[in-house]
């Protein structure tokens, strides 16, 4: 074989290998970037879903403490959020959410709480901090509670009690 042909083939092979490796490197970089972006979007979706679930479930729990008649529309909304969680979250998160929903439904079956009882619960923090296990399990793969939710759920504060309860007057 002629040395000039060998040199030309070597140059072409080197150029081909260089371009293929460049294409593979850029594909891998784009794949990694897209994967990171998908993970970030999924985390944002979970954050929004968890925040909404915790806010709605705390309102519904307060309603359950005060009423015998369930707010069926709100309960169905929470069940719909749990169904969305099934697609985005781990089984532990979904189990925690299901337990919380059962707690809310069972609270409707209990006697209503009076305003003084609710204030005692708020002062002793005996509220729906059953959300704490839910929040911690839902956050397990997503870092800390404040980073995920923007706040940690000690959910029913005295302010919520004062704004959501009917006033009791002795007249």
N, CA, C and O of each residue as an XYZ file, in Angstrom:
684
protein
N       0.818     -1.170      0.000
C       0.000      0.000      0.000
C       0.870      1.245      0.000
O       1.965      1.266      0.562
N       0.370      2.242     -0.623
C       1.085      3.501     -0.752
C       1.027      4.247      0.588
O      -0.014      4.281      1.243
N       2.151      4.839      0.983
C       2.198      5.543      2.270
C       1.265      6.743      2.298
O       0.764      7.100      3.364
N       1.024      7.358      1.184
C       0.118      8.504      1.167
C      -1.334      8.062      1.404
O      -2.109      8.807      2.004
N      -1.709      6.873      0.948
C      -3.054      6.337      1.192
C      -3.210      5.997      2.672
O      -4.243      6.275      3.281
N      -2.164      5.390      3.241
C      -2.197      5.039      4.661
C      -2.310      6.309      5.507
O      -3.064      6.345      6.479
N      -1.579      7.321      5.144
C      -1.630      8.584      5.878
C      -3.018      9.212      5.761
O      -3.557      9.710      6.749
N      -3.597      9.191      4.566
C      -4.928      9.761      4.352
C      -5.985      8.983      5.144
O      -6.873      9.579      5.753
N      -5.883      7.647      5.131
C      -6.842      6.826      5.891
C      -6.698      7.061      7.403
O      -7.691      7.100      8.130
N      -5.467      7.213      7.856
C      -5.233      7.482      9.277
C      -5.834      8.829      9.663
O      -6.419      8.961     10.738
N      -5.696      9.819      8.804
C      -6.260     11.149      9.073
C      -7.785     11.090      9.101
O      -8.418     11.686      9.973
N      -8.376     10.366      8.140
C      -9.828     10.233      8.104
C     -10.345      9.473      9.327
O     -11.360      9.850      9.913
N      -9.649      8.410      9.707
C     -10.050      7.637     10.887
C      -9.951      8.490     12.143
O     -10.835      8.439     12.998
N      -8.894      9.266     12.260
C      -8.737     10.159     13.421
C      -9.831     11.207     13.472
O     -10.372     11.485     14.542
N     -10.166     11.792     12.328
C     -11.234     12.789     12.274
C     -12.576     12.162     12.628
O     -13.374     12.762     13.348
N     -12.829     10.944     12.119
C     -14.089     10.263     12.409
C     -14.203      9.928     13.897
O     -15.251     10.131     14.511
N     -13.129      9.423     14.458
C     -13.135      9.089     15.892
C     -13.320     10.354     16.724
O     -14.075     10.354     17.696
N     -12.644     11.413     16.353
C     -12.789     12.686     17.081
C     -14.203     13.233     16.999
O     -14.732     13.713     18.001
N     -14.827     13.171     15.829
C     -16.184     13.704     15.706
C     -17.198     12.816     16.421
O     -18.137     13.325     17.034
N     -17.021     11.489     16.352
C     -17.930     10.588     17.061
C     -17.807     10.800     18.567
O     -18.819     10.841     19.267
N     -16.593     10.933     19.069
C     -16.433     11.158     20.508
C     -16.996     12.510     20.912
O     -17.528     12.644     22.014
N     -16.895     13.511     20.055
C     -17.476     14.817     20.338
C     -18.999     14.735     20.388
O     -19.625     15.323     21.270
N     -19.595     14.009     19.449
C     -21.050     13.835     19.430
C     -21.504     13.087     20.680
O     -22.489     13.478     21.307
N     -20.813     12.038     21.043
C     -21.174     11.257     22.233
C     -21.049     12.112     23.492
O     -21.912     12.058     24.368
N     -19.980     12.899     23.584
C     -19.789     13.756     24.757
C     -20.897     14.798     24.864
O     -21.409     15.043     25.956
N     -21.270     15.408     23.753
C     -22.330     16.415     23.816
C     -23.681     15.758     24.111
O     -24.500     16.346     24.816
N     -23.933     14.555     23.590
C     -25.171     13.844     23.893
C     -25.256     13.507     25.380
O     -26.301     13.680     26.008
N     -24.138     13.022     25.936
C     -24.118     12.700     27.365
C     -24.338     13.946     28.215
O     -25.038     13.886     29.225
N     -23.756     15.063     27.824
C     -23.941     16.309     28.567
C     -25.401     16.756     28.514
O     -25.964     17.161     29.531
N     -26.013     16.684     27.336
C     -27.420     17.067     27.208
C     -28.326     16.116     27.981
O     -29.301     16.550     28.595
N     -28.015     14.836     27.955
C     -28.795     13.851     28.691
C     -28.727     14.146     30.191
O     -29.748     14.125     30.879
N     -27.535     14.417     30.688
C     -27.376     14.716     32.113
C     -28.113     16.004     32.481
O     -28.737     16.084     33.539
N     -28.041     16.989     31.625
C     -28.717     18.254     31.886
C     -30.240     18.060     31.872
O     -30.932     18.596     32.737
N     -30.764     17.313     30.917
C     -32.200     17.056     30.840
C     -32.676     16.258     32.052
O     -33.757     16.510     32.584
N     -31.869     15.304     32.479
C     -32.210     14.489     33.643
C     -32.263     15.356     34.903
O     -33.178     15.223     35.716
N     -31.295     16.230     35.056
C     -31.272     17.144     36.198
C     -32.483     18.067     36.168
O     -33.093     18.327     37.205
N     -32.827     18.555     35.006
C     -33.978     19.439     34.864
C     -35.280     18.695     35.188
O     -36.154     19.248     35.855
N     -35.414     17.465     34.732
C     -36.607     16.666     35.051
C     -36.724     16.432     36.546
O     -37.812     16.529     37.113
N     -35.612     16.127     37.179
C     -35.635     15.919     38.630
C     -36.057     17.186     39.358
O     -36.851     17.128     40.297
N     -35.534     18.327     38.933
C     -35.897     19.596     39.562
C     -37.384     19.893     39.362
O     -38.052     20.361     40.284
N     -37.902     19.624     38.168
C     -39.326     19.851     37.915
C     -40.190     18.920     38.752
O     -41.220     19.339     39.280
N     -39.784     17.667     38.878
C     -40.530     16.721     39.713
C     -40.508     17.145     41.175
O     -41.506     17.004     41.882
N     -39.374     17.664     41.625
C     -39.292     18.111     43.010
C     -40.221     19.299     43.240
O     -40.891     19.368     44.271
N     -40.268     20.221     42.306
C     -41.167     21.368     42.423
C     -42.623     20.897     42.439
O     -43.428     21.396     43.226
N     -42.961     19.942     41.574
C     -44.324     19.395     41.568
C     -44.669     18.762     42.911
O     -45.759     18.977     43.441
N     -43.740     17.981     43.461
C     -43.974     17.354     44.766
C     -44.105     18.409     45.854
O     -44.973     18.300     46.720
N     -43.257     19.425     45.821
C     -43.335     20.493     46.819
C     -44.717     21.143     46.801
O     -45.344     21.325     47.844
N     -45.176     21.485     45.613
C     -46.490     22.127     45.495
C     -47.601     21.194     45.957
O     -48.523     21.622     46.651
N     -47.519     19.937     45.583
C     -48.530     18.965     45.974
C     -48.537     18.759     47.485
O     -49.606     18.732     48.093
N     -47.366     18.612     48.101
C     -47.291     18.414     49.544
C     -47.793     19.650     50.282
O     -48.526     19.536     51.264
N     -47.403     20.815     49.815
C     -47.843     22.057     50.458
C     -49.365     22.144     50.394
O     -50.013     22.420     51.403
N     -49.930     21.912     49.230
C     -51.378     21.991     49.063
C     -52.077     20.946     49.928
O     -53.090     21.238     50.563
N     -51.538     19.737     49.950
C     -52.145     18.675     50.748
C     -52.124     19.028     52.231
O     -53.123     18.846     52.927
N     -51.009     19.522     52.711
C     -50.904     19.862     54.132
C     -51.834     21.018     54.480
O     -52.491     20.987     55.520
N     -51.897     22.028     53.635
C     -52.776     23.160     53.908
C     -54.242     22.729     53.912
O     -54.990     23.078     54.825
N     -54.652     21.972     52.897
C     -56.045     21.536     52.805
C     -56.407     20.561     53.914
O     -57.500     20.638     54.475
N     -55.504     19.646     54.235
C     -55.816     18.678     55.280
C     -55.877     19.343     56.650
O     -56.666     18.924     57.496
N     -55.064     20.366     56.888
C     -55.146     21.054     58.184
C     -56.464     21.808     58.311
O     -57.063     21.832     59.386
N     -56.922     22.428     57.218
C     -58.227     23.111     57.246
C     -59.351     22.109     57.467
O     -60.271     22.360     58.245
N     -59.273     20.985     56.786
C     -60.313     19.975     56.916
C     -60.290     19.343     58.308
O     -61.341     19.003     58.850
N     -59.117     19.187     58.881
C     -59.025     18.649     60.241
C     -59.681     19.603     61.225
O     -60.408     19.175     62.121
N     -59.426     20.890     61.062
C     -60.057     21.884     61.930
C     -61.571     21.833     61.755
O     -62.313     21.938     62.731
N     -62.027     21.675     60.524
C     -63.463     21.539     60.264
C     -64.004     20.289     60.957
O     -65.089     20.326     61.536
N     -63.263     19.193     60.904
C     -63.696     17.941     61.531
C     -63.766     18.075     63.047
O     -64.625     17.466     63.684
N     -62.875     18.862     63.626
C     -62.905     19.062     65.072
C     -64.155     19.825     65.500
O     -64.635     19.656     66.621
N     -64.680     20.660     64.615
C     -65.805     21.529     64.960
C     -67.160     21.016     64.489
O     -68.187     21.508     64.956
N     -67.197     20.040     63.577
C     -68.446     19.632     62.939
C     -68.618     18.125     62.934
O     -67.653     17.361     62.930
N     -69.895     17.723     62.935
C     -70.227     16.304     62.791
C     -70.426     15.932     61.331
O     -70.272     14.768     60.962
N     -70.765     16.900     60.502
C     -71.066     16.655     59.099
C     -69.807     16.879     58.269
O     -69.235     17.969     58.259
N     -69.395     15.846     57.586
C     -68.161     15.897     56.799
C     -68.321     16.810     55.590
O     -69.390     16.882     54.983
N     -67.259     17.492     55.259
C     -67.195     18.276     54.027
C     -66.729     17.311     52.937
O     -65.534     17.164     52.683
N     -67.699     16.662     52.306
C     -67.407     15.586     51.372
C     -66.602     16.102     50.176
O     -65.688     15.425     49.704
N     -66.937     17.290     49.689
C     -66.211     17.845     48.540
C     -64.732     18.038     48.882
O     -63.861     17.717     48.073
N     -64.451     18.555     50.063
C     -63.055     18.750     50.468
C     -62.349     17.408     50.668
O     -61.180     17.264     50.310
N     -63.050     16.429     51.236
C     -62.461     15.095     51.394
C     -62.114     14.485     50.043
O     -61.047     13.893     49.880
N     -63.009     14.629     49.080
C     -62.741     14.084     47.740
C     -61.558     14.809     47.101
O     -60.774     14.199     46.374
N     -61.429     16.110     47.370
C     -60.272     16.855     46.876
C     -58.973     16.309     47.447
O     -57.975     16.187     46.737
N     -58.993     15.979     48.746
C     -57.795     15.399     49.367
C     -57.502     14.011     48.807
O     -56.342     13.667     48.576
N     -58.535     13.220     48.590
C     -58.309     11.902     47.991
C     -57.738     12.037     46.582
O     -56.919     11.220     46.162
N     -58.168     13.059     45.858
C     -57.612     13.296     44.523
C     -56.132     13.663     44.617
O     -55.330     13.229     43.791
N     -55.769     14.466     45.626
C     -54.358     14.812     45.810
C     -53.533     13.577     46.162
O     -52.397     13.439     45.709
N     -54.097     12.687     46.963
C     -53.387     11.439     47.292
C     -53.182     10.620     46.024
O     -52.133     10.000     45.847
N     -54.165     10.615     45.155
C     -54.009      9.895     43.884
C     -52.887     10.503     43.049
O     -52.133      9.773     42.407
N     -52.770     11.818     43.051
C     -51.652     12.464     42.355
C     -50.326     12.076     43.009
O     -49.318     11.900     42.324
N     -50.331     11.945     44.335
C     -49.110     11.544     45.045
C     -48.666     10.149     44.622
O     -47.470      9.864     44.559
N     -49.626      9.285     44.335
C     -49.272      7.924     43.931
C     -48.387      7.932     42.694
O     -47.542      7.052     42.531
N     -48.570      8.907     41.832
C     -47.767      8.993     40.611
C     -46.410      9.626     40.853
O     -45.467      9.357     40.109
N     -46.285     10.469     41.887
C     -45.057     11.241     42.085
C     -44.237     10.835     43.299
O     -43.061     11.188     43.395
N     -44.838     10.101     44.226
C     -44.203      9.896     45.525
C     -43.994      8.420     45.827
O     -44.489      7.535     45.129
N     -43.252      8.198     46.877
C     -42.977      6.827     47.312
C     -44.195      6.251     48.028
O     -45.119      6.981     48.389
N     -44.187      4.958     48.225
C     -45.283      4.278     48.923
C     -45.405      4.769     50.362
O     -46.515      4.864     50.886
N     -44.285      5.080     51.007
C     -44.322      5.572     52.386
C     -45.066      6.899     52.476
O     -45.808      7.129     53.431
N     -44.876      7.765     51.502
C     -45.553      9.056     51.488
C     -47.055      8.847     51.315
O     -47.857      9.455     52.023
N     -47.424      7.997     50.383
C     -48.842      7.740     50.116
C     -49.493      7.095     51.337
O     -50.623      7.439     51.683
N     -48.801      6.168     51.993
C     -49.337      5.537     53.200
C     -49.556      6.567     54.303
O     -50.570      6.526     54.999
N     -48.617      7.482     54.464
C     -48.760      8.535     55.469
C     -49.955      9.423     55.160
O     -50.710      9.789     56.061
N     -50.127      9.766     53.902
C     -51.263     10.605     53.502
C     -52.578      9.859     53.741
O     -53.550     10.454     54.208
N     -52.615      8.563     53.425
C     -53.818      7.766     53.676
C     -54.144      7.710     55.166
O     -55.308      7.813     55.553
N     -53.128      7.549     55.992
C     -53.337      7.527     57.445
C     -53.916      8.853     57.922
O     -54.804      8.887     58.774
N     -53.406      9.931     57.367
C     -53.894     11.252     57.746
C     -55.354     11.424     57.343
O     -56.145     11.970     58.112
N     -55.716     10.973     56.168
C     -57.110     11.062     55.739
C     -58.018     10.235     56.643
O     -59.119     10.666     56.985
N     -57.560      9.058     57.026
C     -58.352      8.242     57.960
C     -58.525      8.959     59.293
O     -59.594      8.906     59.900
N     -57.466      9.630     59.746
C     -57.530     10.397     60.997
C     -58.584     11.502     60.881
O     -59.349     11.726     61.819
N     -58.629     12.182     59.756
C     -59.603     13.256     59.566
C     -61.020     12.688     59.547
O     -61.915     13.229     60.196
N     -61.225     11.601     58.806
C     -62.555     10.986     58.744
C     -62.982     10.520     60.130
O     -64.132     10.727     60.517
N     -62.092      9.902     60.876
C     -62.418      9.451     62.233
C     -62.709     10.615     63.163
O     -63.505     10.477     64.091
N     -62.078     11.757     62.932
C     -62.319     12.940     63.766
C     -63.746     13.438     63.592
O     -64.343     13.943     64.543
N     -64.297     13.304     62.400
C     -65.706     13.675     62.197
C     -66.632     12.831     63.070
O     -67.701     13.296     63.465
N     -66.237     11.609     63.369
C     -67.073     10.714     64.160
C     -66.951     10.965     65.657
O     -67.758     10.460     66.437
N     -65.956     11.737     66.065
C     -65.751     12.057     67.475
C     -66.609     13.257     67.866
O     -67.093     13.989     67.003
N     -66.795     13.453     69.172
C     -67.553     14.637     69.601
C     -66.817     15.923     69.191
O     -65.588     15.967     69.132
N     -67.606     16.959     68.913
C     -67.020     18.241     68.530
C     -66.225     18.831     69.682
O     -66.548     18.624     70.852
N     -65.196     19.559     69.338
C     -64.377     20.237     70.343
C     -64.932     21.634     70.580
O     -65.392     22.305     69.656
N     -64.878     22.055     71.834
C     -65.285     23.421     72.163
C     -64.100     24.348     71.933
O     -62.961     23.910     71.772
N     -64.400     25.625     71.924
C     -63.324     26.598     71.717
C     -62.229     26.465     72.778
O     -61.052     26.458     72.417
N     -62.562     26.359     74.070
C     -61.490     26.177     75.063
C     -60.660     24.904     74.820
O     -59.445     24.906     75.022
N     -61.311     23.832     74.392
C     -60.563     22.603     74.097
C     -59.613     22.814     72.919
O     -58.479     22.335     72.935
N     -60.077     23.527     71.907
C     -59.223     23.809     70.752
C     -58.046     24.695     71.137
O     -56.929     24.503     70.657
N     -58.305     25.668     72.008
C     -57.193     26.516     72.459
C     -56.170     25.709     73.238
O     -54.966     25.904     73.069
N     -56.639     24.795     74.097
C     -55.709     23.928     74.832
C     -54.886     23.094     73.861
O     -53.677     22.938     74.034
N     -55.545     22.559     72.840
C     -54.823     21.759     71.840
C     -53.757     22.609     71.153
O     -52.639     22.145     70.928
N     -54.099     23.837     70.823
C     -53.142     24.709     70.139
C     -51.978     25.061     71.052
O     -50.829     25.089     70.611
N     -52.264     25.328     72.313
C     -51.195     25.684     73.242
C     -50.291     24.500     73.564
O     -49.088     24.667     73.767
N     -50.869     23.312     73.609
C     -50.072     22.119     73.885
C     -49.529     21.502     72.606
O     -48.823     20.494     72.643
N     -49.859     22.111     71.479
C     -49.454     21.619     70.160
C     -49.945     20.197     69.907
O     -49.296     19.405     69.224
N     -51.121     19.897     70.482
C     -51.762     18.615     70.216
C     -52.746     18.821     69.074
O     -53.960     18.698     69.242
N     -52.207     19.127     67.942
C     -53.045     19.394     66.790
C     -52.797     18.305     65.776
O     -52.485     17.172     66.143
N     -52.925     18.618     64.556
C     -52.726     17.619     63.513
C     -51.247     17.513     63.174
O     -50.868     17.438     62.005
N     -50.426     17.507     64.201
C     -49.017     17.282     63.949
C     -48.807     15.838     63.566
O     -47.675     15.362     63.482
N     -49.923     15.131     63.331
C     -49.811     13.859     62.637
C     -49.282     14.134     61.237
O     -48.876     13.214     60.528
N     -49.288     15.398     60.843
C     -48.688     15.771     59.570
C     -47.174     15.745     59.651
O     -46.499     15.663     58.625
N     -46.639     15.814     60.847
C     -45.182     15.780     60.961
C     -44.596     14.477     60.422
O     -43.631     14.522     59.658
N     -45.151     13.301     60.798
C     -44.627     12.086     60.173
C     -44.858     12.090     58.666
O     -44.007     11.632     57.903
N     -46.013     12.609     58.237
C     -46.282     12.688     56.801
C     -45.244     13.575     56.132
O     -44.660     13.212     55.111
N     -45.026     14.741     56.722
C     -44.087     15.678     56.113
C     -42.681     15.100     56.103
O     -41.965     15.212     55.108
N     -42.281     14.473     57.224
C     -40.922     13.945     57.246
C     -40.761     12.786     56.286
O     -39.710     12.648     55.661
N     -41.785     11.942     56.152
C     -41.640     10.833     55.215
C     -41.714     11.333     53.784
O     -41.051     10.790     52.900
N     -42.506     12.352     53.550
C     -42.608     12.863     52.195
C     -41.357     13.615     51.792
O     -41.066     13.777     50.607
N     -40.630     14.066     52.781
C     -39.442     14.855     52.512
C     -38.195     13.988     52.501
O     -37.126     14.437     52.088
N     -38.327     12.762     52.946
C     -37.171     11.885     53.107
C     -36.204     11.979     51.939
O     -34.996     12.077     52.154
N     -36.694     11.952     50.726
C     -35.805     12.022     49.583
C     -35.613     13.430     49.075
O     -34.902     13.625     48.089
N     -36.209     14.411     49.700
C     -36.220     15.756     49.154
C     -35.546     16.794     50.045
O     -35.705     17.989     49.799
N     -34.831     16.404     51.025
C     -34.117     17.222     51.991
C     -35.028     17.669     53.114
O     -35.941     16.932     53.486
N     -34.814     18.845     53.663
C     -35.474     19.244     54.900
C     -36.824     19.905     54.659
O     -37.129     20.390     53.570
N     -37.622     19.902     55.731
C     -38.987     20.417     55.677
C     -39.040     21.860     55.212
O     -39.860     22.185     54.354
N     -38.217     22.719     55.730
C     -38.279     24.130     55.337
C     -37.915     24.319     53.880
O     -38.469     25.193     53.213
N     -37.001     23.521     53.378
C     -36.628     23.654     51.975
C     -37.766     23.209     51.082
O     -37.980     23.790     50.019
N     -38.496     22.192     51.494
C     -39.580     21.668     50.671
C     -40.812     22.539     50.785
O     -41.354     22.982     49.773
N     -41.257     22.790     51.994
C     -42.540     23.440     52.185
C     -42.434     24.936     52.407
O     -43.431     25.649     52.292
N     -41.261     25.417     52.718
C     -41.121     26.818     53.052
C     -41.452     27.074     54.517
O     -41.273     28.188     55.011
N     -41.940     26.034     55.221
C     -42.286     26.121     56.635
C     -42.425     24.703     57.150
O     -42.547     23.757     56.371
N     -42.406     24.561     58.459
C     -42.608     23.240     59.032
C     -43.992     23.181     59.650
O     -44.449     24.159     60.241
N     -44.653     22.064     59.522
C     -46.063     22.025     59.869
C     -46.351     21.843     61.350
O     -46.528     20.714     61.809
N     -46.401     22.921     62.095
C     -47.151     22.911     63.345
C     -48.390     23.685     62.934
O     -48.451     24.907     63.065
N     -49.357     22.966     62.446
C     -50.317     23.506     61.486
C     -51.409     24.379     62.050
O     -51.706     25.426     61.474
N     -52.005     24.002     63.127
C     -53.136     24.786     63.589
C     -52.652     25.695     64.701
O     -52.390     25.251     65.819
N     -52.540     26.944     64.384
C     -52.067     27.911     65.365
C     -53.261     28.560     66.047
O     -54.403     28.368     65.630
N     -52.999     29.313     67.078
C     -54.060     30.037     67.768
C     -54.729     31.016     66.820
O     -55.941     31.216     66.904
N     -53.972     31.632     65.919
C     -54.572     32.553     64.956
C     -55.579     31.838     64.079
O     -56.654     32.382     63.825
N     -55.268     30.625     63.599
C     -56.218     29.877     62.793
C     -57.462     29.552     63.617
O     -58.585     29.625     63.118
N     -57.250     29.195     64.878
C     -58.401     28.883     65.713
C     -59.297     30.101     65.871
O     -60.520     29.996     65.776
N     -58.689     31.255     66.111
C     -59.474     32.462     66.318
C     -60.209     32.890     65.061
O     -61.314     33.425     65.154
N     -59.624     32.669     63.880
C     -60.278     33.113     62.647
C     -61.269     32.107     62.116
O     -62.166     32.490     61.366
N     -61.154     30.831     62.466
C     -61.997     29.805     61.867
C     -63.142     29.339     62.766
O     -64.035     28.629     62.304
N     -63.128     29.720     64.017
C     -64.157     29.247     64.925
C     -65.260     30.286     65.082
O     -64.993     31.488     65.075
N     -66.488     29.825     65.222
C     -67.556     30.780     65.534
C     -67.382     31.290     66.946
O     -66.903     30.567     67.820
N     -67.759     32.499     67.165
C     -67.602     33.056     68.510
C     -68.683     32.495     69.408
O     -69.831     32.344     68.990
N     -68.321     32.187     70.636
C     -69.264     31.673     71.616
C     -69.540     32.782     72.610
O     -68.653     33.214     73.346
N     -70.763     33.229     72.622
C     -71.110     34.276     73.589
C     -72.216     33.754     74.487
O     -73.115     33.038     74.045
N     -72.137     34.112     75.707
C     -73.156     33.694     76.672
C     -74.156     34.826     76.814
O     -73.965     35.745     77.610
N     -75.228     34.750     76.030
C     -76.240     35.788     76.139
C     -77.573     35.220     76.540
O     -78.544     35.964     76.679
